[in-house]
Amino acid sequence: MTDTGAGARASRSAGGSGLGHVGMRERVAAVGGRIEIGPRDRGGYLVRAWLPTT
């Protein structure tokens, strides 16, 4: 999933745990996958995961 960064900024809520990236990394690793998370060079944001199918 990618985001161009052109949209309106979402307000940050204090209600979250702050472990979104950590949680995604842990869950993907638990099934033997890998994940890329971070800002894109040309703007926006990237979340890309590879998960085993067998």
Contact map, one row per residue, 1 for C-alpha under 8 A:
111000000000000000000000000000000000000000000111000000
111100000000000000000000000000000000000000011110000000
111111000000000000000000000000000000000000011100000000
011111100000000000000000000000000000000000111000000000
001111100000000000000000000000000000000000111000000000
001111110000000000000000000000000000000000010000000000
000111111000000000000000000000000000000000000000000000
000001111100000000000000000000000000000000000000000000
000000111110000000000000000000000000000000000000000000
000000011111000000000000000000000000000000000000000000
000000001111100000000000000000000000000000000000000000
000000000111110000000000000000000000000000000000000000
000000000011111100000000000000000000000000000000000000
000000000001111100000000000000000000000000000000000000
000000000000111110000000000000000000000000000000000000
000000000000111111100000000000000000000000000000000000
000000000000001111110000000000000000000000000000000000
000000000000000111110000000000000000000000000000000000
000000000000000111111110000000000000000000000000000000
000000000000000011111111000000000000000000000000000000
000000000000000000111111100000000000100000000000000000
000000000000000000111111110000000000000000000000000000
000000000000000000111111111000000000000000000000000000
000000000000000000011111111100000000000000000000000000
000000000000000000001111111110000110000000000000000000
000000000000000000000111111111000000000000000000000000
000000000000000000000011111111100000000000000000000000
000000000000000000000001111111111110000000000000101000
000000000000000000000000111111111100000000000000000000
000000000000000000000000011111111000000000000000000000
000000000000000000000000001111111000000000000000001100
000000000000000000000000000111111100000000000000001100
000000000000000000000000000111111110000000000000111100
000000000000000000000000100110011111000000000000111000
000000000000000000000000100100001111100000000011110000
000000000000000000000000000000000111110000000111100000
000000000000000000001000000000000011111000001111000000
000000000000000000000000000000000001111100001110000000
000000000000000000000000000000000000111110111100000000
000000000000000000000000000000000000011111111100000000
000000000000000000000000000000000000001111110000000000
000000000000000000000000000000000000000111110000000000
000110000000000000000000000000000000001111111000000000
011111000000000000000000000000000000001111111100000000
011110000000000000000000000000000000111100111110000000
111000000000000000000000000000000001111100011111000000
110000000000000000000000000000000011110000001111100000
100000000000000000000000000000000011100000000111110000
000000000000000000000000000100001111000000000011111000
000000000000000000000000000000001110000000000001111100
000000000000000000000000000100111100000000000000111110
000000000000000000000000000000111000000000000000011111
000000000000000000000000000000000000000000000000001111
000000000000000000000000000000000000000000000000000111
